[in-house]
Amino acid sequence: MTPLFSIVTPVYKVEEYLPACVDSILAQTFGGFELILVDDGSPDGSGALCDGYAAKDARVRVIHQPNRGVTAARQAALDAARGDYVCFVDGDDWVKENWLETIRRCLTENGGADMLVFDFVTSDGSPDQPLLAAPGYYDKARLEKEIYPYMIWDRRRPFFTQLIPGYQWSKVVRRELILAHGLRDCPIALYEDVAALYECLYNAGSFYVCPEKLYVYRLRSGSALRQYDPEEFRQLKLLRDYLSAHLLWQAPDLTDQADAFISSKLLRALLQECRYGHGVRQAARHIGAGLDETGLARELDTEALPGRIRFFLALLRRRAYLGAALLYRLRLWFFDRRWR
């Protein structure tokens, strides 16, 4: 029997966390799913754990491949998937036991939806941006009116706020939709969720917003989004090029939103350079090298952005890298002292 859901879990260096993840999936109150574990050349014991689960439960399938990154791991799973819908769970996270049952109920309302988003909690209970879109079913007309104008950057709220957060694991997508509009071969290693998500949503015929907190996102010091990444500028350039080639040509009205997203991450990279780098001058040199190589700051349309964001981006455009780094370091110092 064809499963309703194909659950995709890339596996790399998560031996300590994988049992909690897989056990939470296998304990679902709705059992009509397959779980595809992709061992992405993990050097620890994760691959053996995957094989052990497959030997015990016929719903578990394992793909072993050389390390090629999370995007390639997800693509390998999509190529093998058989379910009507695709879900994503990271190997260090876990899901509530009513995760699939709740999703199934929501998807079948109003004749079915092409995509669904649900809310989540963090493992330590720390605050995160709540799911801001109104709950319920959206047909195409309602998507065009209420979601698309605000989905990447909701300018009605403080910068930078997304109406639909860019985490792939909080989405469920009809398999045909993600095969047609999901992330294709691309060397994006950061923000690959964003590259895949918004093109699918823009091409969805219907959408469901589920306000229930069904997923637990584990915060840990080694996770990709919490690490300082010296390749951030190149990755942001790859993301913008991908969005331009696959989404913005068909949705030019989203260009401001996409550039706001890139700008927010560019300033995040500046923050990381100043907070985790090795001094202001070295931070300025690295910022300059990355931006000179990619030309990223000059490409962005910043007219719609708040004044303080335009100010820092103007410094970067004028190659005033040392000044930008000094000001950002002062900003960090001020806020650190204020909140002591």
MARDO-435497 format. One record per atom (N, C-alpha, C): y, x, z; residue in three letters. Coordinates in pm, whole numbers, padded with zeros to 5 digits, always signed. Each point is the difference from the previous one (the first is absolute). Layout:
REM MARDO-435497
YXZALA;...
***
This chain:
REM MARDO-435497
-00120+00084+00000MET;+00120-00084+00000MET;+00125+00088+00000MET;+00098-00037-00083THR;+00124+00077-00006THR;+00079-00019+00129THR;+00040+00109+00065PRO;+00076-00014+00124PRO;+00141-00051-00029PRO;+00058-00069+00096LEU;+00138-00044-00017LEU;+00095+00118+00013LEU;-00031+00092+00091PHE;+00089+00113+00026PHE;-00071+00133-00025PHE;+00071+00092-00063SER;-00039+00141-00004SER;+00097+00075+00091SER;-00052+00061+00104ILE;+00082+00075+00095ILE;-00009+00148-00035ILE;+00114+00063-00022VAL;+00006+00138-00046VAL;+00050+00088+00114VAL;-00079+00100+00037THR;+00038+00092+00107THR;-00017+00144-00045THR;+00109+00070-00033PRO;-00009+00144-00027PRO;-00030+00074+00130PRO;-00082+00102-00009VAL;-00046+00071+00119VAL;+00026+00149-00018VAL;+00083+00055+00088TYR;+00026+00144-00002TYR;+00044+00045+00139TYR;-00079+00084+00061LYS;+00029+00056+00132LYS;+00028-00109+00104LYS;-00085-00100+00005VAL;+00018-00108+00098VAL;-00129-00022+00080VAL;-00079+00106+00017GLU;-00128-00014+00071GLU;+00019-00062+00138GLU;+00106+00036+00069GLU;+00024-00050+00135GLU;+00030-00148+00003GLU;+00063-00051-00108TYR;+00050-00138+00000TYR;-00083-00096-00085TYR;-00082+00054-00090LEU;-00069-00085-00097LEU;-00092-00104+00063LEU;-00076+00032+00106PRO;-00086-00105+00058PRO;+00077-00124+00045PRO;+00115+00019+00065ALA;+00078-00117+00043ALA;+00047-00081-00119ALA;+00038+00069-00108CYS;+00045-00068-00122CYS;-00113-00081-00062CYS;-00112+00064-00028VAL;-00110-00067-00070VAL;-00063-00109+00088VAL;-00016+00027+00128ASP;-00056-00101+00090ASP;+00087-00126+00002ASP;+00131+00017-00005SER;+00088-00118+00001SER;-00015-00082-00127SER;-00028+00067-00112ILE;-00020-00071-00126ILE;-00134-00073-00001ILE;-00105+00068+00045LEU;-00133-00061-00001LEU;-00011-00113+00101LEU;+00092-00006+00097ALA;-00003-00105+00101ALA;+00081-00123-00041ALA;+00044-00008-00124GLN;+00082-00112-00044GLN;-00074-00134+00014GLN;+00074-00102+00036THR;-00060-00133+00012THR;-00031-00060-00137THR;+00062+00051-00105PHE;-00035-00040-00137PHE;-00073+00117-00065PHE;-00118-00028-00051GLY;-00086+00108-00047GLY;-00006+00020-00150GLY;+00076-00075-00079GLY;-00011+00009-00145GLY;+00083+00114-00058GLY;-00041+00123+00030PHE;+00076+00116-00046PHE;-00094+00116-00030PHE;+00054+00096-00075GLU;-00062+00131-00012GLU;+00100+00103+00050GLU;-00049+00103+00063LEU;+00084+00109+00049LEU;-00032+00126-00080LEU;+00100+00052-00068ILE;-00017+00121-00081ILE;+00068+00115+00071ILE;-00080+00091+00051LEU;+00049+00120+00068LEU;+00003+00115-00101LEU;+00115+00060-00018VAL;+00013+00110-00095VAL;+00019+00129+00078VAL;-00106+00080+00007ASP;+00008+00132+00062ASP;+00069+00094-00097ASP;+00126+00028+00028ASP;+00082+00080-00090ASP;-00013+00149+00032ASP;-00125+00048-00005GLY;-00025+00142+00027GLY;+00035+00040+00141GLY;-00019-00089+00096SER;+00039+00029+00138SER;-00083+00115+00056SER;+00065+00101+00060PRO;-00075+00117+00049PRO;-00066-00020+00136PRO;+00026-00113+00066ASP;-00063-00025+00129ASP;-00125-00086-00019ASP;-00039-00070+00101GLY;-00121-00080-00009GLY;+00021-00142-00048GLY;+00115-00028-00058SER;+00031-00137-00043SER;-00097-00049-00107SER;-00034+00086-00095GLY;-00090-00040-00108GLY;-00136-00043+00052GLY;-00053+00073+00098ALA;-00129-00036+00058ALA;+00009-00132+00076ALA;+00112-00024+00066LEU;+00019-00128+00067LEU;-00002-00114-00101LEU;+00066+00020-00114CYS;+00000-00103-00105CYS;-00142-00032-00044CYS;-00079+00104-00026ASP;-00138-00021-00044ASP;-00082-00073+00106ASP;+00027+00030+00126GLY;-00071-00067+00108GLY;+00029-00149+00003GLY;+00123-00038-00022TYR;+00034-00142-00004TYR;-00064-00069-00121TYR;-00001+00068-00115ALA;-00060-00060-00119ALA;-00150-00022+00018ALA;-00064+00090+00075ALA;-00145-00014+00023ALA;-00032-00119+00090ALA;+00096-00039+00083LYS;-00024-00107+00097LYS;+00051-00137-00046LYS;+00094-00003-00094ASP;+00061-00128-00039ASP;+00018-00002-00151ASP;-00064-00097-00066ALA;+00001-00007-00146ALA;+00139-00030-00057ALA;+00091-00046+00084ARG;+00135-00028-00048ARG;+00083+00126-00018ARG;-00051+00113+00049VAL;+00074+00126-00005VAL;-00047+00082-00119VAL;+00095+00043-00082ARG;-00028+00090-00112ARG;+00083+00126+00019ARG;-00055+00114-00040VAL;+00066+00128+00021VAL;+00017+00072-00132VAL;+00118+00053-00020ILE;+00029+00087-00114ILE;+00038+00137+00055ILE;-00069+00104-00044HIS;+00035+00137+00037HIS;+00067+00067-00120HIS;+00112+00064+00022GLN;+00069+00069-00108GLN;+00072+00123+00055GLN;+00028+00099-00085PRO;+00081+00114+00045PRO;+00138-00049+00042PRO;+00063+00076+00087ASN;+00131-00041+00051ASN;+00103-00009-00112ASN;+00051-00122-00020ARG;+00101-00025-00104ARG;+00117-00081+00052ARG;-00001-00035+00128GLY;+00112-00073+00057GLY;-00026-00149+00008GLY;+00086-00068+00079VAL;-00023-00141+00031VAL;+00012-00089-00123VAL;+00090+00035-00092THR;+00017-00083-00120THR;-00128+00000-00084THR;-00057+00118-00021ALA;-00124+00010-00077ALA;-00116-00066+00074ALA;-00001+00009+00132ALA;-00107-00065+00078ALA;+00007-00152-00016ALA;+00119-00056+00008ARG;+00014-00144-00018ARG;-00037-00042-00142ARG;+00037+00082-00097GLN;-00032-00035-00139GLN;-00150+00001-00023GLN;-00070+00097+00059ALA;-00145+00005-00014ALA;-00064-00127+00059ALA;+00053-00045+00113ALA;-00053-00122+00061ALA;+00031-00122-00085ALA;+00121-00007-00056LEU;+00035-00114-00085LEU;-00089-00007-00123LEU;-00035+00115-00056ASP;-00089+00001-00116ASP;-00138-00055+00033ASP;-00040+00012+00126ALA;-00132-00047+00042ALA;+00003-00138+00064ALA;+00118-00052+00030ALA;+00012-00124+00076ALA;-00051-00121-00078ALA;-00056-00098+00071ARG;-00052-00121-00061ARG;+00063-00128+00054ARG;+00077+00012+00107GLY;+00055-00118+00066GLY;+00110-00066-00079GLY;+00027-00125+00033ASP;+00112-00071-00062ASP;+00133+00057+00045ASP;+00006+00045+00126TYR;+00122+00057+00057TYR;-00031+00139+00056TYR;+00104+00083+00004VAL;-00013+00136+00054VAL;+00087+00012+00124VAL;-00057+00055+00106CYS;+00071+00031+00125CYS;-00009+00151+00024CYS;+00093+00051+00077PHE;+00003+00143+00029PHE;+00007+00022+00151PHE;-00085+00090+00049VAL;+00004+00038+00141VAL;-00006+00152+00005VAL;+00096+00064+00065ASP;-00005+00145+00017ASP;-00105+00037+00103ASP;-00060+00116-00018GLY;-00115+00038+00082GLY;+00030+00027+00145GLY;+00127+00012+00037ASP;+00034+00021+00141ASP;+00059-00125+00065ASP;+00003-00111-00072ASP;+00051-00126+00053ASP;-00116-00095+00027ASP;+00031-00120+00048TRP;-00104-00101+00015TRP;+00061-00139-00015TRP;-00086-00101-00011VAL;+00045-00137-00026VAL;-00053-00094+00108VAL;+00074-00111+00019LYS;-00044-00103+00094LYS;-00123-00072-00058LYS;-00082-00056+00087GLU;-00127-00058-00047GLU;+00019-00124-00088GLU;+00115-00065+00011ASN;+00027-00118-00085ASN;+00084+00036-00122ASN;+00010+00127-00033TRP;+00081+00049-00113TRP;-00037-00071-00130TRP;-00125+00011-00042LEU;-00040-00057-00128LEU;-00006-00153+00005LEU;-00041-00055+00110GLU;-00006-00146+00011GLU;+00139-00061-00014GLU;+00098+00061+00063THR;+00138-00049-00011THR;+00052+00016-00141THR;-00027+00115-00063ILE;+00044+00022-00137ILE;-00065-00099-00095ILE;-00130-00024+00017ARG;-00070-00095-00088ARG;+00062-00138+00010ARG;+00029-00041+00121ARG;+00060-00133+00020ARG;+00137-00009-00069ARG;+00081+00103+00015CYS;+00133-00002-00061CYS;-00007+00004-00152CYS;-00092+00080-00053LEU;-00009+00015-00146LEU;-00045-00129-00067LEU;-00081-00077+00068THR;-00053-00121-00063THR;+00096-00118+00009THR;+00105+00011+00081GLU;+00099-00107+00005GLU;+00077-00006-00132GLU;+00037-00117-00042ASN;+00076-00021-00123ASN;-00071+00054-00124ASN;-00131+00004+00003GLY;-00075+00041-00118GLY;-00019+00148-00018GLY;+00039+00082+00096GLY;-00020+00144-00009GLY;+00128+00073-00035GLY;+00013+00124+00047ALA;+00116+00084-00029ALA;-00046+00131-00058ALA;+00085+00061-00080ASP;-00033+00129-00061ASP;+00011+00115+00099ASP;+00092-00014+00095MET;+00022+00104+00100MET;+00028-00064+00135MET;-00024+00079+00105LEU;+00030-00045+00135LEU;+00048+00120+00080LEU;+00095-00023+00090VAL;+00043+00101+00095VAL;-00018-00056+00140VAL;-00042+00087+00094PHE;-00014-00043+00138PHE;+00072+00101+00090PHE;+00018-00036+00126ASP;+00070+00086+00093ASP;-00099+00094+00070ASP;+00052+00094+00078PHE;-00083+00099+00066PHE;+00064+00041+00132PHE;-00075+00077+00079VAL;+00052+00061+00122VAL;-00034+00148-00004VAL;+00073+00080+00076THR;-00031+00141+00013THR;-00091+00022+00120THR;-00075+00109-00005SER;-00102+00022+00103SER;+00058+00022+00138SER;+00123+00050+00009ASP;+00060+00024+00131ASP;+00100-00108+00039ASP;+00011-00104-00083GLY;+00090-00110+00032GLY;+00146+00029-00026GLY;+00030+00113-00066SER;+00139+00033-00027SER;+00057-00096-00104SER;+00131-00023+00001PRO;+00058-00099-00093PRO;-00007+00047-00144PRO;-00015-00094-00089ASP;+00005+00026-00143ASP;+00073-00118-00063ASP;+00042+00021-00126GLN;+00069-00109-00067GLN;-00091-00121-00012GLN;+00039-00115+00048PRO;-00083-00120-00014PRO;-00003-00048-00144PRO;-00098-00080-00031LEU;-00009-00063-00131LEU;+00109-00106-00008LEU;+00097+00019-00088LEU;+00121-00082-00001LEU;-00007-00119-00095LEU;-00086+00004-00099ALA;-00009-00111-00095ALA;-00053-00125+00070ALA;+00052-00115-00040ALA;-00043-00126+00061ALA;-00147-00024-00029ALA;-00078-00045+00098PRO;-00143-00024-00022PRO;-00024-00110-00103PRO;-00117+00009-00065GLY;-00041-00106-00089GLY;-00025+00043-00142GLY;-00020-00098-00086TYR;-00039+00022-00139TYR;+00124+00006-00090TYR;-00002+00094-00092TYR;+00110+00017-00096TYR;-00056-00011-00142TYR;+00047-00098-00076ASP;-00032+00000-00142ASP;+00100+00093-00072ASP;-00011+00010-00131LYS;+00084+00098-00072LYS;+00148-00031+00016LYS;+00036-00127-00007ALA;+00141-00036+00013ALA;+00054+00040+00136ALA;-00079-00021+00104ARG;+00047+00037+00134ARG;+00002+00152+00017ARG;-00095+00071-00061LEU;+00004+00146+00001LEU;+00129+00052-00061LEU;+00036-00055-00114GLU;+00120+00048-00070GLU;+00127-00029+00078GLU;+00000-00106+00078LYS;+00119-00038+00075LYS;+00008+00068+00137LYS;-00115+00009+00069GLU;+00003+00039+00140GLU;-00057+00138+00030GLU;-00081+00056-00089ILE;-00066+00128+00030ILE;+00056+00114-00084ILE;-00001-00014-00131TYR;+00038+00111-00087TYR;+00140+00055+00026TYR;+00101-00083+00030PRO;+00133+00057+00022PRO;+00011+00089+00125PRO;-00102-00005+00088TYR;+00012+00070+00128TYR;-00125+00079+00037TYR;-00103+00004-00084MET;-00129+00047+00047MET;-00001+00149+00033MET;+00068+00086-00077ILE;+00000+00143+00027ILE;+00113+00038+00094ILE;+00118-00062-00017TRP;+00113+00021+00089TRP;+00069-00133+00021TRP;-00004-00047+00123ASP;+00064-00127+00034ASP;+00143+00030+00046ASP;+00094-00007-00092ARG;+00137+00039+00033ARG;+00071-00099+00090ARG;-00066-00111+00032ARG;+00056-00094+00098ARG;-00015+00052+00143ARG;-00080+00108+00016ARG;-00030+00053+00131ARG;+00040+00147+00005ARG;-00005+00063+00118PRO;+00042+00140+00012PRO;-00079+00091-00092PRO;+00064+00103-00050PHE;-00065+00100-00083PHE;-00094+00084+00090PHE;-00121+00034-00037PHE;-00071-00045-00119PHE;-00106-00099+00048PHE;+00008-00125-00043THR;-00094-00103+00041THR;-00068-00056-00124THR;-00134-00008+00006GLN;-00077-00058-00109GLN;-00045-00141+00038GLN;+00014-00093-00091LEU;-00054-00133+00025LEU;-00153+00005+00001LEU;-00057+00077-00093ILE;-00145+00019-00008ILE;-00028+00149+00024ILE;-00054+00038+00116PRO;-00023+00142+00028PRO;-00097+00062-00100PRO;+00019+00128-00027GLY;-00074+00065-00108GLY;-00132+00062+00040GLY;-00074-00063+00090TYR;-00131+00051+00040TYR;-00108-00071-00081TYR;-00082+00076-00069GLN;-00104-00063-00080GLN;-00105-00066+00087GLN;-00025+00054+00120TRP;-00105-00057+00085TRP;+00038-00134+00061TRP;+00126-00040-00011SER;+00035-00134+00050SER;+00002-00104-00112SER;-00057+00035-00114LYS;-00004-00091-00115LYS;-00143-00029-00043LYS;-00021-00117-00057VAL;-00124-00037-00067VAL;+00039-00039-00142VAL;-00071+00055-00099VAL;+00041-00017-00139VAL;-00120-00046-00082VAL;+00024-00098-00086ARG;-00105-00041-00093ARG;-00041+00121-00085ARG;-00131+00020-00015ARG;-00047+00124-00063ARG;+00053+00017-00142ARG;+00003-00108-00078GLU;+00052+00012-00138GLU;+00146+00043-00001GLU;+00077-00043+00098LEU;+00141+00035+00006LEU;+00019+00147+00030LEU;-00074+00053+00096ILE;+00019+00140+00035ILE;-00059+00093-00105ILE;-00104-00045-00070LEU;-00051+00082-00110LEU;+00100+00008-00114LEU;+00076-00107-00021ALA;+00097-00002-00108ALA;+00131+00069+00037ALA;+00040-00009+00127HIS;+00133+00047+00038HIS;+00002+00095+00119HIS;-00116+00039+00049GLY;-00003+00093+00111GLY;+00027+00142-00044GLY;+00001+00091+00095LEU;+00031+00139-00027LEU;-00105+00061-00092LEU;+00048+00053-00112ARG;-00088+00070-00092ARG;+00007+00151+00025ARG;-00074+00078-00078ASP;-00005+00144+00022ASP;+00140+00056+00015ASP;+00028+00057+00116CYS;+00133+00049+00031CYS;-00012+00094+00119CYS;+00071+00112+00001PRO;-00012+00096+00110PRO;+00084-00034+00121PRO;+00032-00127+00022ILE;+00079-00038+00117ILE;-00089+00009+00124ILE;+00044+00078+00098ALA;-00076+00015+00124ALA;+00069-00067+00118ALA;+00131-00025-00012LEU;+00075-00072+00103LEU;+00057-00128-00061LEU;+00002-00107+00078TYR;+00054-00128-00044TYR;-00077-00058-00118TYR;-00128+00036-00011GLU;-00082-00057-00107GLU;-00017-00150+00018GLU;+00007-00046+00126ASP;-00006-00144+00025ASP;+00111-00074-00074ASP;+00120+00056+00007VAL;+00117-00063-00062VAL;-00019-00006-00152VAL;-00049+00109-00057ALA;-00020+00004-00145ALA;-00096-00110-00045ALA;-00102-00027+00080ALA;-00100-00099-00039ALA;+00043-00142+00033ALA;+00065-00015+00116LEU;+00022-00133+00055LEU;+00098-00085-00079LEU;+00119+00051-00024TYR;+00107-00087-00049TYR;-00019-00041-00146TYR;-00066+00081-00080GLU;-00031-00044-00136GLU;-00099-00117+00003GLU;-00099+00008+00088CYS;-00094-00112+00014CYS;+00072-00126+00045CYS;+00086+00014+00099LEU;+00070-00117+00053LEU;+00091-00062-00105LEU;+00067+00085-00079TYR;+00090-00053-00102TYR;-00076-00075-00109TYR;-00124+00038-00022ASN;-00081-00066-00104ASN;-00094-00106+00056ASN;+00006-00025+00129ALA;-00084-00104+00060ALA;+00053-00138-00036ALA;-00092-00093-00021GLY;+00040-00137-00025GLY;+00021-00080+00126GLY;-00055+00048+00112SER;+00013-00068+00128SER;-00022+00100+00112SER;+00048-00037+00118PHE;+00004+00094+00112PHE;-00009-00079+00129PHE;-00065+00058+00101TYR;-00009-00068+00130TYR;+00044+00097+00109TYR;+00087-00046+00089VAL;+00046+00078+00114VAL;-00067-00053+00125VAL;-00085+00082+00060CYS;-00072-00037+00122CYS;+00065+00074+00118CYS;+00055-00071+00097PRO;+00072+00066+00109PRO;-00089+00057+00109PRO;-00130-00021-00008GLU;-00089+00046+00107GLU;-00019+00151-00004GLU;-00007+00060+00118LYS;-00018+00145+00013LYS;-00150+00030-00003LYS;-00047+00043-00116LEU;-00144+00012-00023LEU;-00049+00144-00009LEU;+00089+00095-00003TYR;-00033+00140-00028TYR;+00061+00087+00109TYR;-00072+00104+00040VAL;+00052+00095+00099VAL;+00017+00136-00067VAL;+00126+00041-00009TYR;+00035+00128-00062TYR;+00004+00107+00108TYR;-00086+00101-00014ARG;-00010+00104+00102ARG;+00110+00104-00022ARG;+00079+00022+00102LEU;+00100+00106-00003LEU;-00062+00127+00055LEU;+00001+00104-00079ARG;-00051+00129+00047ARG;+00081+00111-00064ARG;+00009+00112+00068SER;+00090+00108-00042SER;-00040+00059-00134SER;-00127-00009-00039GLY;-00044+00060-00125GLY;+00008-00090-00120GLY;+00045-00125+00018SER;+00003-00091-00115SER;+00107+00041-00098SER;-00020-00033-00129ALA;+00086+00051-00107ALA;+00146-00039+00018ALA;+00027-00124+00045LEU;+00138-00045+00006LEU;+00076+00058+00118LEU;-00069+00065+00095ARG;+00068+00058+00115ARG;+00015+00151-00013ARG;-00051+00059-00104GLN;+00008+00144-00020GLN;+00123+00037-00082GLN;+00051+00120+00027TYR;+00103+00055-00086TYR;-00068+00050-00128TYR;+00048-00045-00114ASP;-00060+00036-00128ASP;+00104+00070-00085ASP;-00016+00131-00025PRO;+00099+00072-00081PRO;+00003-00042-00146PRO;-00099-00081-00044GLU;-00003-00046-00138GLU;+00065-00138-00017GLU;+00070-00045+00103GLU;+00052-00137+00000GLU;+00088-00029-00121GLU;+00088+00093-00036PHE;+00092-00025-00110PHE;-00074-00017-00132PHE;-00098+00085-00024ARG;-00077-00012-00124ARG;-00078-00131-00003ARG;-00053-00040+00114GLN;-00075-00125+00006GLN;+00091-00121-00025GLN;+00121+00005+00054LEU;+00094-00109-00024LEU;+00040-00008-00147LEU;+00013+00116-00064LYS;+00030+00002-00144LYS;-00116-00062-00079LYS;-00124+00034+00036LEU;-00116-00059-00067LEU;-00004-00151+00020LEU;+00035-00045+00121LEU;+00001-00143+00027LEU;+00104-00071-00084LEU;+00121+00056-00007ARG;+00104-00065-00078ARG;-00037-00005-00148ARG;-00057+00110-00051ASP;-00042+00001-00140ASP;-00107-00106-00025ASP;-00093-00014+00096TYR;-00106-00099-00017TYR;+00057-00141+00001TYR;+00087-00028+00096LEU;+00060-00133+00006LEU;+00080-00030-00126LEU;+00072+00099-00051SER;+00078-00021-00123SER;-00090-00033-00117SER;-00115+00067-00008ALA;-00089-00019-00114ALA;-00082-00128+00009ALA;-00031-00045+00122HIS;-00094-00111+00014HIS;+00057-00128+00058HIS;+00117+00006+00062LEU;+00056-00120+00060LEU;+00142-00028-00045LEU;+00088+00100+00007LEU;+00143-00027-00020LEU;+00033-00035-00144LEU;-00083+00039-00094TRP;+00027-00038-00139TRP;-00017-00150-00020TRP;-00092-00060+00078GLN;-00020-00145-00011GLN;+00081-00076+00104GLN;+00053+00069+00101ALA;+00079-00065+00104ALA;+00123+00085+00032ALA;+00094+00011-00095PRO;+00118+00085+00025PRO;+00083-00045+00118PRO;-00013-00127+00040ASP;+00074-00049+00116ASP;-00051+00059+00130ASP;-00114+00069-00004LEU;-00054+00065+00119LEU;+00044+00145+00012LEU;+00079+00051-00096THR;+00038+00141+00001THR;+00078+00035+00126THR;+00096-00085+00039ASP;+00076+00027+00123ASP;-00092+00007+00121ASP;-00097-00090+00006GLN;-00092+00000+00113GLN;-00086+00127+00000GLN;-00051+00038-00116ALA;-00083+00119-00008ALA;+00078+00125+00038ALA;+00125+00009-00048ASP;+00082+00117+00032ASP;+00040+00001+00147ASP;+00014-00118+00060ALA;+00025-00005+00144ALA;-00120+00054+00076ALA;-00120-00036-00044PHE;-00121+00052+00063PHE;-00005+00152-00013PHE;+00022+00051-00121ILE;-00003+00145-00021ILE;+00106+00068+00085ILE;+00120-00059+00005SER;+00108+00059+00080SER;-00037+00007+00147SER;-00062-00107+00051SER;-00038+00000+00141SER;-00102+00110+00029SER;-00093+00022-00092LYS;-00100+00103+00021LYS;+00057+00139-00024LYS;+00099+00011-00088LEU;+00067+00127-00020LEU;+00073+00042+00128LEU;+00066-00095+00065LEU;+00067+00031+00126LEU;-00101+00024+00111LEU;-00115-00066-00007ARG;-00107+00030+00095ARG;-00047+00144-00017ARG;-00012+00044-00125ALA;-00038+00139-00026ALA;+00105+00096+00055ALA;+00127-00036-00014LEU;+00108+00081+00056LEU;-00014+00006+00152LEU;-00030-00113+00062LEU;-00021-00002+00144LEU;-00115+00092+00039LEU;-00109-00008-00074GLN;-00115+00085+00032GLN;+00035+00147-00015GLN;+00073+00033-00105GLU;+00041+00139-00019GLU;+00082+00049+00119GLU;+00093-00084+00046CYS;+00089+00041+00107CYS;-00069-00001+00137CYS;-00096-00090+00018ARG;-00065-00010+00131ARG;-00121+00091+00010ARG;-00075+00017-00107TYR;-00125+00075+00007TYR;+00003+00129-00082TYR;+00111+00029-00065GLY;+00012+00125-00075GLY;+00026+00116+00093GLY;+00050+00112-00055HIS;+00017+00122+00078HIS;+00144+00045-00005HIS;+00090-00088+00033GLY;+00140+00035+00001GLY;+00076-00069-00111GLY;+00130-00016+00022VAL;+00083-00075-00095VAL;+00004+00067-00136VAL;+00018+00131-00003ARG;+00011+00070-00129ARG;-00130-00009-00079ARG;-00113+00017+00070GLN;-00127-00012-00072GLN;-00022-00143-00047GLN;+00038-00098+00083ALA;-00010-00139-00042ALA;+00085-00025-00124ALA;+00122+00054+00000ALA;+00089-00018-00115ALA;-00058+00065-00125ALA;-00061+00118+00016ARG;-00060+00065-00118ARG;-00115-00082-00055ARG;-00082-00054+00089HIS;-00113-00077-00048HIS;+00045-00131-00063HIS;+00097-00066+00063ILE;+00055-00122-00058ILE;+00054+00030-00140ILE;+00076+00108-00011GLY;+00057+00037-00130GLY;-00105+00029-00104GLY;-00105+00074+00040ALA;-00106+00033-00096ALA;-00070-00126-00049ALA;-00029-00091+00092GLY;-00070-00121-00039GLY;+00083-00090-00089GLY;+00128-00016+00034LEU;+00085-00089-00079LEU;+00041+00063-00133LEU;+00021+00131-00001ASP;+00033+00065-00127ASP;-00118-00007-00097ASP;-00122+00012+00055GLU;-00119-00006-00085GLU;-00020-00138-00059GLU;+00021-00104+00081THR;-00032-00136-00044THR;+00118-00075-00060THR;+00123+00038+00038GLY;+00117-00076-00044GLY;+00005-00139+00059GLY;-00072-00023+00110LEU;-00019-00134+00052LEU;+00131-00064+00045LEU;+00081+00075+00073ALA;+00122-00060+00056ALA;+00094-00048-00110ALA;+00002+00069-00113ARG;+00091-00037-00108ARG;-00048-00123-00076ARG;-00128-00033+00009GLU;-00056-00112-00075GLU;+00026-00135+00066GLU;+00022+00001+00131LEU;+00003-00125+00074LEU;+00130-00077-00021LEU;-00014-00130-00014ASP;+00116-00088-00006ASP;+00032-00042+00144ASP;+00111+00052+00055THR;+00031-00019+00141THR;+00112-00101+00026THR;+00050-00064-00104GLU;+00118-00085+00014GLU;-00021-00113+00101GLU;-00120-00053+00007ALA;-00025-00115+00086ALA;-00034+00040+00144ALA;-00009+00129+00028LEU;-00044+00046+00131LEU;+00114+00001+00102LEU;-00031-00005+00129PRO;+00104+00009+00104PRO;+00077+00131-00009PRO;+00123+00000+00051GLY;+00088+00114-00014GLY;-00056+00128+00059GLY;-00062-00007+00119ARG;-00050+00123+00063ARG;-00113+00062-00081ARG;-00079-00085-00067ILE;-00108+00051-00084ILE;+00059+00066-00124ILE;+00098-00065-00061ARG;+00066+00058-00118ARG;+00065+00133+00035ARG;+00052+00013+00121PHE;+00067+00125+00040PHE;-00098+00117-00001PHE;-00115-00016+00064PHE;-00098+00108+00002PHE;-00054+00028-00139PHE;-00024-00104-00078LEU;-00050+00021-00135LEU;+00105+00069-00087LEU;+00130-00029+00024ALA;+00105+00068-00075ALA;+00000+00150+00030ALA;-00022+00037+00127LEU;-00011+00142+00034LEU;-00116+00066-00074LEU;-00111-00070-00004LEU;-00117+00056-00068LEU;+00023+00009-00150LEU;+00067-00098-00058ARG;+00031+00005-00144ARG;+00092+00117-00034ARG;+00092+00030+00092ARG;+00094+00110-00024ARG;-00058+00135+00041ARG;-00127-00002+00039ARG;-00074+00120+00040ARG;+00059+00064+00125ARG;+00063-00083+00083ALA;+00052+00047+00128ALA;-00113-00008+00104ALA;-00105+00075-00024TYR;-00121-00013+00079TYR;+00020+00048+00143TYR;+00072+00109+00018LEU;+00023+00050+00135LEU;+00084-00100+00079LEU;+00103-00056-00062GLY;+00081-00099+00069GLY;-00080-00123+00038GLY;-00086-00046-00091ALA;-00083-00117+00030ALA;-00095+00030+00115ALA;-00060+00120+00000ALA;-00092+00037+00107ALA;+00072+00013+00134ALA;+00119+00059+00000LEU;+00076+00014+00123LEU;+00038-00137+00057LEU;+00049-00087-00085LEU;+00040-00133+00047LEU;-00120-00079+00052LEU;-00113+00013-00069TYR;-00118-00073+00045TYR;-00051+00056+00132TYR;+00006+00134+00015ARG;-00042+00059+00127ARG;+00091-00048+00114ARG;+00132-00008-00025LEU;+00093-00052+00100LEU;-00031-00146+00033LEU;-00034-00076-00104ARG;-00035-00141+00022ARG;-00123-00011+00088ARG;-00100+00081-00026LEU;-00121-00001+00082LEU;+00031+00042+00143LEU;+00084+00104+00015TRP;+00036+00047+00134TRP;+00071-00111+00078TRP;+00091-00072-00067PHE;+00074-00106+00066PHE;-00093-00110+00049PHE;-00091-00043-00088PHE;-00089-00109+00038PHE;-00102+00044+00105PHE;-00044+00127-00007ASP;-00093+00050+00100ASP;+00065+00002+00138ASP;+00125+00041+00007ARG;+00072+00004+00129ARG;+00029-00142+00048ARG;+00032-00086-00093ARG;+00035-00138+00039ARG;-00117-00071+00065ARG;-00121+00027-00049TRP;-00117-00075+00049TRP;-00082+00076+00104TRP;+00054+00108+00053ARG;-00071+00070+00107ARG;+00001-00083+00129ARG;
***
